Amino acid sequence: MADVYLAEQTSLKRKVAIKVMRADRMSDSTYFQRFQQEATATAALNHENLVQI
């Protein structure tokens, strides 16, 4: 569904994951909606064992 990269947020000196939609899927509106829904649902969660979005 996407590619995930390990990066560093230099302002906070922490490791982060960056999830990027695959270029071959960007023209698929269903895929794009799923990607947005996942981001929205994940952003609503708050727990010490979950990553922040």
C-alpha angles and dihedrals in degrees: 000000000000145000118252123207132191112231140160124243097217096194091062097025094232136127116250137181119233117203115200126187113243112254093230090060101046094093091056106093093197091055092047091051091049091051091051093046090051091052092048094047093046092048090057092058122089120183135130091241095052129078119245122239 
